[in-house]
Amino acid sequence: MTDLPFPSPTTTRTVPSIGNVTSIELPWQRVGPHEPPLLMFQVRFADGRMISFAYSDLREIRRRDAGHLTIGIYGMKKYEVTIEGRNLDELHSLLAMANIKSLTEFGPRSFDRPEESPCIDRIRIETITRSASP
C-alpha cells in the first residue's frame, strides 16, 4: 500500500514543472492572472530591437517539434515569425491562449543554462510576399 499512485498523508511525490521554476529566467513574460487581456505582444531580439504585433493579426501557430515554432501574422503585411530554441511547448500553449506579453531571444546557446530549461536561441521575422503571376 506504500506505492499507491495517489497522494497519501504518509507519502508525498513531487513532480518537477517548468511553471514552478523561479531560479531560471524564462524567455517569455506571461500575462498575470488578474491582468486584462492584451492587445499586443512584443518580440525582443538579443541585439535590443523590439517589434510588437497585435494578437488580432495572429492567424496560425505551427509547432514542428519542441524546439521550433512558426507564427503566421497577417496584418497590414503578412509575416512569418520563426522561433527556434528548446522546450517551447509551454510557449506554444500560452501564445494560443493570448497569454504572452513578450518573447526574448537569448542568442547563441550558452552553457550557463540547464538543458531542460526553455530557451529561445533565434527569432526570424520574414515578410511574406506574393509571387507575380505570369
N, CA, C and O atoms as CSV, one atom per row, in Angstrom:
chain,resi,resn,atom,element,x,y,z
A,1,MET,N,N,0.808,-1.202,0.000
A,1,MET,CA,C,0.000,0.000,0.000
A,1,MET,C,C,0.849,1.262,0.000
A,1,MET,O,O,0.304,2.363,-0.080
A,2,THR,N,N,2.166,1.130,0.087
A,2,THR,CA,C,3.002,2.329,0.142
A,2,THR,C,C,3.256,2.923,-1.235
A,2,THR,O,O,3.683,4.073,-1.335
A,3,ASP,N,N,3.006,2.174,-2.288
A,3,ASP,CA,C,3.271,2.674,-3.640
A,3,ASP,C,C,1.990,3.019,-4.385
A,3,ASP,O,O,1.866,2.738,-5.577
A,4,LEU,N,N,1.063,3.613,-3.703
A,4,LEU,CA,C,-0.188,4.000,-4.334
A,4,LEU,C,C,0.036,5.155,-5.301
A,4,LEU,O,O,0.888,6.006,-5.047
A,5,PRO,N,N,-0.706,5.204,-6.400
A,5,PRO,CA,C,-0.487,6.261,-7.390
A,5,PRO,C,C,-1.054,7.617,-6.998
A,5,PRO,O,O,-0.851,8.593,-7.720
A,6,PHE,N,N,-1.755,7.704,-5.882
A,6,PHE,CA,C,-2.318,8.982,-5.464
A,6,PHE,C,C,-1.696,9.396,-4.134
A,6,PHE,O,O,-1.209,8.541,-3.395
A,7,PRO,N,N,-1.701,10.686,-3.814
A,7,PRO,CA,C,-1.047,11.138,-2.588
A,7,PRO,C,C,-1.738,10.588,-1.344
A,7,PRO,O,O,-2.952,10.388,-1.319
A,8,SER,N,N,-0.947,10.356,-0.338
A,8,SER,CA,C,-1.483,9.939,0.953
A,8,SER,C,C,-0.778,10.751,2.032
A,8,SER,O,O,0.236,11.389,1.750
A,9,PRO,N,N,-1.287,10.742,3.257
A,9,PRO,CA,C,-0.651,11.538,4.313
A,9,PRO,C,C,0.772,11.097,4.628
A,9,PRO,O,O,1.561,11.885,5.148
A,10,THR,N,N,1.112,9.843,4.317
A,10,THR,CA,C,2.445,9.348,4.665
A,10,THR,C,C,3.450,9.492,3.535
A,10,THR,O,O,4.656,9.460,3.779
A,11,THR,N,N,2.984,9.648,2.312
A,11,THR,CA,C,3.911,9.777,1.190
A,11,THR,C,C,3.598,11.033,0.396
A,11,THR,O,O,2.437,11.406,0.225
A,12,THR,N,N,4.626,11.663,-0.073
A,12,THR,CA,C,4.448,12.804,-0.965
A,12,THR,C,C,5.380,12.636,-2.145
A,12,THR,O,O,6.532,12.230,-1.993
A,13,ARG,N,N,4.883,12.944,-3.291
A,13,ARG,CA,C,5.697,12.884,-4.505
A,13,ARG,C,C,5.728,14.268,-5.116
A,13,ARG,O,O,4.708,14.954,-5.184
A,14,THR,N,N,6.869,14.659,-5.546
A,14,THR,CA,C,6.970,15.953,-6.213
A,14,THR,C,C,7.281,15.720,-7.680
A,14,THR,O,O,8.125,14.894,-8.029
A,15,VAL,N,N,6.608,16.438,-8.505
A,15,VAL,CA,C,6.814,16.354,-9.944
A,15,VAL,C,C,7.377,17.684,-10.402
A,15,VAL,O,O,6.737,18.717,-10.202
A,16,PRO,N,N,8.568,17.693,-11.017
A,16,PRO,CA,C,9.121,18.969,-11.473
A,16,PRO,C,C,8.264,19.569,-12.571
A,16,PRO,O,O,7.754,18.858,-13.437
A,17,SER,N,N,8.113,20.859,-12.529
A,17,SER,CA,C,7.323,21.566,-13.525
A,17,SER,C,C,8.031,22.860,-13.886
A,17,SER,O,O,8.525,23.568,-13.009
A,18,ILE,N,N,8.080,23.168,-15.167
A,18,ILE,CA,C,8.710,24.405,-15.618
A,18,ILE,C,C,7.992,25.602,-15.019
A,18,ILE,O,O,8.626,26.615,-14.724
A,19,GLY,N,N,6.684,25.504,-14.836
A,19,GLY,CA,C,5.917,26.611,-14.277
A,19,GLY,C,C,6.301,26.956,-12.850
A,19,GLY,O,O,6.060,28.078,-12.404
A,20,ASN,N,N,6.891,26.017,-12.124
A,20,ASN,CA,C,7.271,26.261,-10.738
A,20,ASN,C,C,8.710,26.733,-10.593
A,20,ASN,O,O,9.118,27.133,-9.502
A,21,VAL,N,N,9.472,26.696,-11.649
A,21,VAL,CA,C,10.877,27.081,-11.571
A,21,VAL,C,C,10.974,28.593,-11.470
A,21,VAL,O,O,10.464,29.309,-12.331
A,22,THR,N,N,11.621,29.081,-10.431
A,22,THR,CA,C,11.752,30.527,-10.271
A,22,THR,C,C,13.188,30.986,-10.431
A,22,THR,O,O,13.437,32.171,-10.650
A,23,SER,N,N,14.143,30.062,-10.326
A,23,SER,CA,C,15.541,30.469,-10.406
A,23,SER,C,C,16.023,30.593,-11.847
A,23,SER,O,O,17.086,31.163,-12.093
A,24,ILE,N,N,15.259,30.070,-12.800
A,24,ILE,CA,C,15.642,30.130,-14.207
A,24,ILE,C,C,14.848,31.240,-14.882
A,24,ILE,O,O,13.624,31.302,-14.766
A,25,GLU,N,N,15.551,32.107,-15.583
A,25,GLU,CA,C,14.883,33.183,-16.319
A,25,GLU,C,C,14.243,32.600,-17.575
A,25,GLU,O,O,14.936,32.069,-18.442
A,26,LEU,N,N,12.932,32.702,-17.666
A,26,LEU,CA,C,12.230,32.201,-18.842
A,26,LEU,C,C,12.369,33.198,-19.989
A,26,LEU,O,O,12.487,34.400,-19.747
A,27,PRO,N,N,12.359,32.720,-21.233
A,27,PRO,CA,C,12.499,33.625,-22.378
A,27,PRO,C,C,11.195,34.312,-22.769
A,27,PRO,O,O,11.112,34.909,-23.842
A,28,TRP,N,N,10.193,34.238,-21.930
A,28,TRP,CA,C,8.937,34.928,-22.207
A,28,TRP,C,C,8.347,35.454,-20.909
A,28,TRP,O,O,8.630,34.961,-19.817
A,29,GLN,N,N,7.509,36.484,-21.077
A,29,GLN,CA,C,6.748,37.055,-19.961
A,29,GLN,C,C,5.300,36.735,-20.214
A,29,GLN,O,O,4.777,37.003,-21.295
A,30,ARG,N,N,4.651,36.167,-19.231
A,30,ARG,CA,C,3.249,35.820,-19.414
A,30,ARG,C,C,2.343,36.814,-18.708
A,30,ARG,O,O,2.778,37.549,-17.823
A,31,VAL,N,N,1.092,36.828,-19.105
A,31,VAL,CA,C,0.087,37.701,-18.506
A,31,VAL,C,C,-0.254,37.153,-17.125
A,31,VAL,O,O,-0.428,35.946,-16.955
A,32,GLY,N,N,-0.348,38.040,-16.146
A,32,GLY,CA,C,-0.710,37.642,-14.794
A,32,GLY,C,C,-2.176,37.247,-14.703
A,32,GLY,O,O,-2.968,37.599,-15.577
A,33,PRO,N,N,-2.547,36.514,-13.648
A,33,PRO,CA,C,-3.923,36.023,-13.537
A,33,PRO,C,C,-4.974,37.123,-13.390
A,33,PRO,O,O,-6.138,36.905,-13.726
A,34,HIS,N,N,-4.588,38.294,-12.897
A,34,HIS,CA,C,-5.565,39.367,-12.685
A,34,HIS,C,C,-5.401,40.516,-13.677
A,34,HIS,O,O,-6.004,41.576,-13.506
A,35,GLU,N,N,-4.589,40.310,-14.708
A,35,GLU,CA,C,-4.383,41.345,-15.723
A,35,GLU,C,C,-5.425,41.197,-16.833
A,35,GLU,O,O,-5.867,40.086,-17.127
A,36,PRO,N,N,-5.816,42.308,-17.443
A,36,PRO,CA,C,-6.772,42.223,-18.559
A,36,PRO,C,C,-6.097,41.601,-19.784
A,36,PRO,O,O,-4.869,41.588,-19.873
A,37,PRO,N,N,-6.884,41.089,-20.718
A,37,PRO,CA,C,-6.306,40.522,-21.940
A,37,PRO,C,C,-5.493,41.578,-22.694
A,37,PRO,O,O,-5.848,42.756,-22.719
A,38,LEU,N,N,-4.411,41.134,-23.298
A,38,LEU,CA,C,-3.535,42.054,-24.027
A,38,LEU,C,C,-3.978,42.201,-25.476
A,38,LEU,O,O,-4.558,41.286,-26.060
A,39,LEU,N,N,-3.695,43.361,-26.040
A,39,LEU,CA,C,-3.967,43.595,-27.454
A,39,LEU,C,C,-2.762,43.238,-28.313
A,39,LEU,O,O,-2.913,42.869,-29.477
A,40,MET,N,N,-1.548,43.348,-27.733
A,40,MET,CA,C,-0.323,43.116,-28.493
A,40,MET,C,C,0.666,42.306,-27.668
A,40,MET,O,O,0.566,42.231,-26.443
A,41,PHE,N,N,1.638,41.693,-28.375
A,41,PHE,CA,C,2.772,41.059,-27.707
A,41,PHE,C,C,4.049,41.556,-28.372
A,41,PHE,O,O,4.045,41.919,-29.548
A,42,GLN,N,N,5.144,41.571,-27.610
A,42,GLN,CA,C,6.424,42.074,-28.103
A,42,GLN,C,C,7.360,40.921,-28.429
A,42,GLN,O,O,7.355,39.883,-27.767
A,43,VAL,N,N,8.163,41.129,-29.465
A,43,VAL,CA,C,9.261,40.233,-29.799
A,43,VAL,C,C,10.531,41.025,-29.547
A,43,VAL,O,O,10.755,42.060,-30.175
A,44,ARG,N,N,11.367,40.545,-28.629
A,44,ARG,CA,C,12.600,41.245,-28.251
A,44,ARG,C,C,13.802,40.440,-28.729
A,44,ARG,O,O,13.942,39.254,-28.428
A,45,PHE,N,N,14.663,41.116,-29.480
A,45,PHE,CA,C,15.839,40.462,-30.036
A,45,PHE,C,C,17.044,40.645,-29.126
A,45,PHE,O,O,17.081,41.563,-28.307
A,46,ALA,N,N,18.029,39.763,-29.277
A,46,ALA,CA,C,19.235,39.813,-28.452
A,46,ALA,C,C,20.005,41.116,-28.658
A,46,ALA,O,O,20.718,41.554,-27.755
A,47,ASP,N,N,19.874,41.748,-29.840
A,47,ASP,CA,C,20.601,42.993,-30.120
A,47,ASP,C,C,19.864,44.241,-29.630
A,47,ASP,O,O,20.341,45.356,-29.843
A,48,GLY,N,N,18.702,44.073,-28.975
A,48,GLY,CA,C,17.986,45.212,-28.404
A,48,GLY,C,C,16.764,45.666,-29.184
A,48,GLY,O,O,15.962,46.441,-28.662
A,49,ARG,N,N,16.597,45.205,-30.422
A,49,ARG,CA,C,15.413,45.588,-31.205
A,49,ARG,C,C,14.155,44.988,-30.589
A,49,ARG,O,O,14.198,43.919,-29.978
A,50,MET,N,N,13.029,45.689,-30.756
A,50,MET,CA,C,11.728,45.193,-30.304
A,50,MET,C,C,10.688,45.463,-31.382
A,50,MET,O,O,10.670,46.535,-31.987
A,51,ILE,N,N,9.833,44.492,-31.613
A,51,ILE,CA,C,8.723,44.643,-32.543
A,51,ILE,C,C,7.476,44.146,-31.827
A,51,ILE,O,O,7.508,43.111,-31.161
A,52,SER,N,N,6.380,44.881,-31.961
A,52,SER,CA,C,5.115,44.474,-31.350
A,52,SER,C,C,4.133,44.058,-32.436
A,52,SER,O,O,4.069,44.672,-33.501
A,53,PHE,N,N,3.373,43.010,-32.154
A,53,PHE,CA,C,2.353,42.513,-33.068
A,53,PHE,C,C,1.022,42.448,-32.336
A,53,PHE,O,O,0.980,42.178,-31.136
A,54,ALA,N,N,-0.063,42.696,-33.058
A,54,ALA,CA,C,-1.405,42.609,-32.476
A,54,ALA,C,C,-1.846,41.147,-32.431
A,54,ALA,O,O,-1.667,40.404,-33.395
A,55,TYR,N,N,-2.417,40.752,-31.311
A,55,TYR,CA,C,-2.961,39.398,-31.206
A,55,TYR,C,C,-4.062,39.166,-32.233
A,55,TYR,O,O,-4.254,38.039,-32.691
A,56,SER,N,N,-4.784,40.216,-32.596
A,56,SER,CA,C,-5.864,40.058,-33.577
A,56,SER,C,C,-5.327,39.714,-34.966
A,56,SER,O,O,-6.074,39.218,-35.808
A,57,ASP,N,N,-4.034,39.973,-35.216
A,57,ASP,CA,C,-3.420,39.635,-36.501
A,57,ASP,C,C,-2.791,38.247,-36.506
A,57,ASP,O,O,-2.376,37.765,-37.560
A,58,LEU,N,N,-2.713,37.604,-35.362
A,58,LEU,CA,C,-2.120,36.268,-35.269
A,58,LEU,C,C,-3.108,35.259,-35.849
A,58,LEU,O,O,-4.208,35.087,-35.325
A,59,ARG,N,N,-2.711,34.594,-36.932
A,59,ARG,CA,C,-3.626,33.700,-37.641
A,59,ARG,C,C,-3.338,32.223,-37.417
A,59,ARG,O,O,-4.259,31.407,-37.435
A,60,GLU,N,N,-2.067,31.865,-37.206
A,60,GLU,CA,C,-1.751,30.453,-37.012
A,60,GLU,C,C,-0.458,30.294,-36.225
A,60,GLU,O,O,0.425,31.152,-36.256
A,61,ILE,N,N,-0.375,29.180,-35.523
A,61,ILE,CA,C,0.835,28.813,-34.791
A,61,ILE,C,C,1.135,27.372,-35.172
A,61,ILE,O,O,0.334,26.475,-34.907
A,62,ARG,N,N,2.279,27.152,-35.789
A,62,ARG,CA,C,2.673,25.799,-36.186
A,62,ARG,C,C,3.830,25.340,-35.308
A,62,ARG,O,O,4.808,26.064,-35.121
A,63,ARG,N,N,3.709,24.134,-34.776
A,63,ARG,CA,C,4.758,23.545,-33.947
A,63,ARG,C,C,5.316,22.342,-34.691
A,63,ARG,O,O,4.604,21.366,-34.928
A,64,ARG,N,N,6.592,22.413,-35.060
A,64,ARG,CA,C,7.219,21.276,-35.734
A,64,ARG,C,C,7.693,20.256,-34.713
A,64,ARG,O,O,7.472,19.055,-34.867
A,65,ASP,N,N,8.346,20.750,-33.669
A,65,ASP,CA,C,8.793,19.922,-32.552
A,65,ASP,C,C,8.942,20.837,-31.349
A,65,ASP,O,O,8.571,22.009,-31.417
A,66,ALA,N,N,9.479,20.324,-30.250
A,66,ALA,CA,C,9.548,21.113,-29.012
A,66,ALA,C,C,10.493,22.308,-29.122
A,66,ALA,O,O,10.519,23.149,-28.223
A,67,GLY,N,N,11.265,22.400,-30.198
A,67,GLY,CA,C,12.218,23.490,-30.341
A,67,GLY,C,C,11.990,24.376,-31.549
A,67,GLY,O,O,12.870,25.160,-31.905
A,68,HIS,N,N,10.827,24.274,-32.194
A,68,HIS,CA,C,10.601,25.049,-33.415
A,68,HIS,C,C,9.127,25.433,-33.535
A,68,HIS,O,O,8.258,24.569,-33.648
A,69,LEU,N,N,8.859,26.737,-33.509
A,69,LEU,CA,C,7.504,27.268,-33.700
A,69,LEU,C,C,7.519,28.244,-34.863
A,69,LEU,O,O,8.500,28.958,-35.069
A,70,THR,N,N,6.434,28.274,-35.621
A,70,THR,CA,C,6.256,29.262,-36.679
A,70,THR,C,C,4.902,29.923,-36.462
A,70,THR,O,O,3.884,29.248,-36.312
A,71,ILE,N,N,4.905,31.255,-36.448
A,71,ILE,CA,C,3.690,32.024,-36.209
A,71,ILE,C,C,3.360,32.801,-37.478
A,71,ILE,O,O,4.216,33.497,-38.024
A,72,GLY,N,N,2.126,32.684,-37.945
A,72,GLY,CA,C,1.660,33.449,-39.096
A,72,GLY,C,C,0.914,34.681,-38.617
A,72,GLY,O,O,-0.072,34.572,-37.887
A,73,ILE,N,N,1.381,35.855,-39.026
A,73,ILE,CA,C,0.764,37.124,-38.630
A,73,ILE,C,C,0.346,37.850,-39.900
A,73,ILE,O,O,1.179,38.147,-40.757
A,74,TYR,N,N,-0.952,38.136,-40.019
A,74,TYR,CA,C,-1.487,38.767,-41.216
A,74,TYR,C,C,-2.165,40.068,-40.840
A,74,TYR,O,O,-3.348,40.084,-40.499
A,75,GLY,N,N,-1.418,41.158,-40.903
A,75,GLY,CA,C,-1.947,42.485,-40.621
A,75,GLY,C,C,-1.862,43.324,-41.880
A,75,GLY,O,O,-2.338,42.911,-42.938
A,76,MET,N,N,-1.253,44.512,-41.771
A,76,MET,CA,C,-1.043,45.356,-42.947
A,76,MET,C,C,-0.131,44.641,-43.941
A,76,MET,O,O,-0.279,44.795,-45.153
A,77,LYS,N,N,0.807,43.862,-43.421
A,77,LYS,CA,C,1.656,42.984,-44.223
A,77,LYS,C,C,1.547,41.594,-43.625
A,77,LYS,O,O,1.079,41.429,-42.498
A,78,LYS,N,N,1.978,40.603,-44.378
A,78,LYS,CA,C,1.982,39.233,-43.872
A,78,LYS,C,C,3.398,38.886,-43.418
A,78,LYS,O,O,4.370,39.085,-44.147
A,79,TYR,N,N,3.489,38.366,-42.201
A,79,TYR,CA,C,4.783,37.999,-41.628
A,79,TYR,C,C,4.764,36.551,-41.184
A,79,TYR,O,O,3.730,36.011,-40.791
A,80,GLU,N,N,5.924,35.943,-41.257
A,80,GLU,CA,C,6.124,34.622,-40.673
A,80,GLU,C,C,7.234,34.764,-39.638
A,80,GLU,O,O,8.368,35.105,-39.974
A,81,VAL,N,N,6.900,34.501,-38.383
A,81,VAL,CA,C,7.856,34.604,-37.279
A,81,VAL,C,C,8.273,33.190,-36.917
A,81,VAL,O,O,7.438,32.373,-36.528
A,82,THR,N,N,9.564,32.896,-37.044
A,82,THR,CA,C,10.092,31.575,-36.718
A,82,THR,C,C,10.874,31.674,-35.420
A,82,THR,O,O,11.761,32.515,-35.281
A,83,ILE,N,N,10.541,30.814,-34.476
A,83,ILE,CA,C,11.193,30.792,-33.167
A,83,ILE,C,C,11.899,29.450,-33.033
A,83,ILE,O,O,11.274,28.395,-33.137
A,84,GLU,N,N,13.213,29.501,-32.800
A,84,GLU,CA,C,13.999,28.279,-32.637
A,84,GLU,C,C,14.624,28.274,-31.255
A,84,GLU,O,O,15.094,29.306,-30.774
A,85,GLY,N,N,14.629,27.136,-30.628
A,85,GLY,CA,C,15.208,27.008,-29.292
A,85,GLY,C,C,14.999,25.613,-28.763
A,85,GLY,O,O,15.154,24.630,-29.487
A,86,ARG,N,N,14.641,25.532,-27.484
A,86,ARG,CA,C,14.358,24.224,-26.895
A,86,ARG,C,C,13.268,24.366,-25.835
A,86,ARG,O,O,13.127,25.409,-25.195
A,87,ASN,N,N,12.509,23.299,-25.669
A,87,ASN,CA,C,11.443,23.226,-24.662
A,87,ASN,C,C,10.441,24.375,-24.805
A,87,ASN,O,O,10.179,25.100,-23.846
A,88,LEU,N,N,9.892,24.533,-25.992
A,88,LEU,CA,C,8.981,25.641,-26.286
A,88,LEU,C,C,7.508,25.228,-26.269
A,88,LEU,O,O,6.655,25.970,-26.758
A,89,ASP,N,N,7.202,24.060,-25.715
A,89,ASP,CA,C,5.810,23.596,-25.682
A,89,ASP,C,C,4.911,24.537,-24.887
A,89,ASP,O,O,3.796,24.836,-25.314
A,90,GLU,N,N,5.389,25.004,-23.735
A,90,GLU,CA,C,4.582,25.917,-22.920
A,90,GLU,C,C,4.346,27.233,-23.662
A,90,GLU,O,O,3.253,27.796,-23.591
A,91,LEU,N,N,5.355,27.723,-24.368
A,91,LEU,CA,C,5.203,28.946,-25.156
A,91,LEU,C,C,4.114,28.765,-26.210
A,91,LEU,O,O,3.297,29.663,-26.413
A,92,HIS,N,N,4.095,27.632,-26.873
A,92,HIS,CA,C,3.066,27.341,-27.879
A,92,HIS,C,C,1.676,27.450,-27.264
A,92,HIS,O,O,0.790,28.082,-27.840
A,93,SER,N,N,1.483,26.844,-26.112
A,93,SER,CA,C,0.174,26.883,-25.439
A,93,SER,C,C,-0.198,28.296,-25.000
A,93,SER,O,O,-1.341,28.720,-25.168
A,94,LEU,N,N,0.762,29.021,-24.439
A,94,LEU,CA,C,0.485,30.378,-23.958
A,94,LEU,C,C,0.160,31.330,-25.107
A,94,LEU,O,O,-0.712,32.187,-24.968
A,95,LEU,N,N,0.850,31.191,-26.237
A,95,LEU,CA,C,0.535,32.020,-27.407
A,95,LEU,C,C,-0.869,31.716,-27.922
A,95,LEU,O,O,-1.603,32.627,-28.304
A,96,ALA,N,N,-1.239,30.449,-27.932
A,96,ALA,CA,C,-2.567,30.066,-28.415
A,96,ALA,C,C,-3.674,30.649,-27.539
A,96,ALA,O,O,-4.786,30.873,-28.016
A,97,MET,N,N,-3.378,30.896,-26.263
A,97,MET,CA,C,-4.367,31.475,-25.344
A,97,MET,C,C,-4.196,32.984,-25.187
A,97,MET,O,O,-4.868,33.591,-24.352
A,98,ALA,N,N,-3.306,33.607,-25.979
A,98,ALA,CA,C,-3.018,35.048,-25.908
A,98,ALA,C,C,-2.575,35.458,-24.505
A,98,ALA,O,O,-3.015,36.482,-23.981
A,99,ASN,N,N,-1.696,34.648,-23.899
A,99,ASN,CA,C,-1.206,34.917,-22.547
A,99,ASN,C,C,0.269,35.293,-22.500
A,99,ASN,O,O,0.913,35.121,-21.465
A,100,ILE,N,N,0.813,35.799,-23.592
A,100,ILE,CA,C,2.222,36.191,-23.636
A,100,ILE,C,C,2.323,37.701,-23.789
A,100,ILE,O,O,1.689,38.287,-24.667
A,101,LYS,N,N,3.129,38.333,-22.923
A,101,LYS,CA,C,3.425,39.771,-23.057
A,101,LYS,C,C,4.579,39.972,-24.024
A,101,LYS,O,O,4.527,40.838,-24.897
A,102,SER,N,N,5.637,39.154,-23.859
A,102,SER,CA,C,6.815,39.323,-24.704
A,102,SER,C,C,7.590,38.019,-24.820
A,102,SER,O,O,7.517,37.147,-23.954
A,103,LEU,N,N,8.338,37.914,-25.923
A,103,LEU,CA,C,9.277,36.819,-26.175
A,103,LEU,C,C,10.656,37.438,-26.251
A,103,LEU,O,O,10.815,38.505,-26.843
A,104,THR,N,N,11.650,36.803,-25.672
A,104,THR,CA,C,13.005,37.353,-25.689
A,104,THR,C,C,13.973,36.342,-26.273
A,104,THR,O,O,14.070,35.206,-25.808
A,105,GLU,N,N,14.689,36.775,-27.303
A,105,GLU,CA,C,15.725,35.953,-27.918
A,105,GLU,C,C,16.974,36.029,-27.045
A,105,GLU,O,O,17.487,37.118,-26.786
A,106,PHE,N,N,17.463,34.884,-26.594
A,106,PHE,CA,C,18.675,34.868,-25.769
A,106,PHE,C,C,19.939,34.878,-26.615
A,106,PHE,O,O,21.010,35.208,-26.106
A,107,GLY,N,N,19.845,34.531,-27.872
A,107,GLY,CA,C,21.026,34.487,-28.712
A,107,GLY,C,C,21.624,33.092,-28.725
A,107,GLY,O,O,20.963,32.128,-28.337
A,108,PRO,N,N,22.877,32.976,-29.171
A,108,PRO,CA,C,23.505,31.656,-29.255
A,108,PRO,C,C,23.501,30.958,-27.896
A,108,PRO,O,O,23.581,31.592,-26.844
A,109,ARG,N,N,23.407,29.650,-27.958
A,109,ARG,CA,C,23.352,28.866,-26.717
A,109,ARG,C,C,24.592,29.079,-25.868
A,109,ARG,O,O,25.715,29.172,-26.364
A,110,SER,N,N,24.347,29.150,-24.590
A,110,SER,CA,C,25.451,29.220,-23.643
A,110,SER,C,C,25.303,28.049,-22.688
A,110,SER,O,O,24.235,27.444,-22.598
A,111,PHE,N,N,26.358,27.736,-21.989
A,111,PHE,CA,C,26.348,26.568,-21.122
A,111,PHE,C,C,25.963,26.906,-19.690
A,111,PHE,O,O,26.063,26.049,-18.812
A,112,ASP,N,N,25.523,28.145,-19.429
A,112,ASP,CA,C,25.143,28.521,-18.072
A,112,ASP,C,C,23.685,28.211,-17.768
A,112,ASP,O,O,23.239,28.413,-16.639
A,113,ARG,N,N,22.932,27.724,-18.751
A,113,ARG,CA,C,21.523,27.372,-18.542
A,113,ARG,C,C,21.373,25.856,-18.570
A,113,ARG,O,O,21.988,25.188,-19.401
A,114,PRO,N,N,20.560,25.309,-17.671
A,114,PRO,CA,C,20.323,23.861,-17.701
A,114,PRO,C,C,19.682,23.438,-19.020
A,114,PRO,O,O,18.903,24.190,-19.605
A,115,GLU,N,N,20.005,22.258,-19.476
A,115,GLU,CA,C,19.500,21.757,-20.753
A,115,GLU,C,C,17.979,21.609,-20.757
A,115,GLU,O,O,17.353,21.733,-21.809
A,116,GLU,N,N,17.377,21.345,-19.595
A,116,GLU,CA,C,15.923,21.153,-19.542
A,116,GLU,C,C,15.149,22.462,-19.460
A,116,GLU,O,O,13.920,22.445,-19.524
A,117,SER,N,N,15.831,23.594,-19.322
A,117,SER,CA,C,15.138,24.881,-19.223
A,117,SER,C,C,14.766,25.396,-20.614
A,117,SER,O,O,15.502,25.170,-21.574
A,118,PRO,N,N,13.620,26.092,-20.731
A,118,PRO,CA,C,13.226,26.667,-22.019
A,118,PRO,C,C,14.216,27.740,-22.463
A,118,PRO,O,O,14.765,28.473,-21.641
A,119,CYS,N,N,14.432,27.819,-23.758
A,119,CYS,CA,C,15.376,28.805,-24.289
A,119,CYS,C,C,14.966,29.165,-25.717
A,119,CYS,O,O,14.583,28.291,-26.495
A,120,ILE,N,N,15.046,30.446,-26.055
A,120,ILE,CA,C,14.840,30.904,-27.431
A,120,ILE,C,C,16.206,31.327,-27.956
A,120,ILE,O,O,16.761,32.344,-27.538
A,121,ASP,N,N,16.736,30.527,-28.880
A,121,ASP,CA,C,18.057,30.797,-29.444
A,121,ASP,C,C,17.998,31.812,-30.577
A,121,ASP,O,O,18.898,32.636,-30.736
A,122,ARG,N,N,16.922,31.740,-31.367
A,122,ARG,CA,C,16.860,32.590,-32.555
A,122,ARG,C,C,15.411,32.898,-32.908
A,122,ARG,O,O,14.538,32.034,-32.829
A,123,ILE,N,N,15.175,34.150,-33.299
A,123,ILE,CA,C,13.867,34.565,-33.810
A,123,ILE,C,C,14.095,35.215,-35.171
A,123,ILE,O,O,14.904,36.135,-35.299
A,124,ARG,N,N,13.383,34.738,-36.180
A,124,ARG,CA,C,13.458,35.318,-37.524
A,124,ARG,C,C,12.079,35.822,-37.908
A,124,ARG,O,O,11.075,35.145,-37.688
A,125,ILE,N,N,12.038,37.017,-38.485
A,125,ILE,CA,C,10.778,37.565,-38.996
A,125,ILE,C,C,10.955,37.792,-40.488
A,125,ILE,O,O,11.830,38.543,-40.918
A,126,GLU,N,N,10.115,37.134,-41.268
A,126,GLU,CA,C,10.182,37.259,-42.715
A,126,GLU,C,C,8.865,37.823,-43.232
A,126,GLU,O,O,7.789,37.427,-42.783
A,127,THR,N,N,8.960,38.751,-44.179
A,127,THR,CA,C,7.770,39.284,-44.834
A,127,THR,C,C,7.375,38.325,-45.945
A,127,THR,O,O,8.202,37.937,-46.770
A,128,ILE,N,N,6.113,37.952,-45.957
A,128,ILE,CA,C,5.612,37.045,-46.984
A,128,ILE,C,C,5.101,37.893,-48.138
A,128,ILE,O,O,4.220,38.734,-47.957
A,129,THR,N,N,5.649,37.673,-49.310
A,129,THR,CA,C,5.226,38.427,-50.493
A,129,THR,C,C,4.577,37.469,-51.479
A,129,THR,O,O,4.907,36.285,-51.536
A,130,ARG,N,N,3.661,38.002,-52.241
A,130,ARG,CA,C,3.017,37.202,-53.279
A,130,ARG,C,C,3.944,37.096,-54.467
A,130,ARG,O,O,4.626,38.052,-54.838
A,131,SER,N,N,3.954,35.921,-55.053
A,131,SER,CA,C,4.743,35.780,-56.275
A,131,SER,C,C,3.938,36.358,-57.439
A,131,SER,O,O,2.713,36.247,-57.485
A,132,ALA,N,N,4.650,36.969,-58.365
A,132,ALA,CA,C,3.987,37.591,-59.522
A,132,ALA,C,C,3.409,36.510,-60.417
A,132,ALA,O,O,4.075,35.519,-60.719
A,133,SER,N,N,2.176,36.701,-60.838
A,133,SER,CA,C,1.552,35.716,-61.734
A,133,SER,C,C,1.995,35.990,-63.168
A,133,SER,O,O,2.186,37.143,-63.553
A,134,PRO,N,N,2.157,34.924,-63.960
A,134,PRO,CA,C,2.637,35.112,-65.347
A,134,PRO,C,C,1.628,35.752,-66.252
A,134,PRO,O,O,1.905,35.964,-67.433
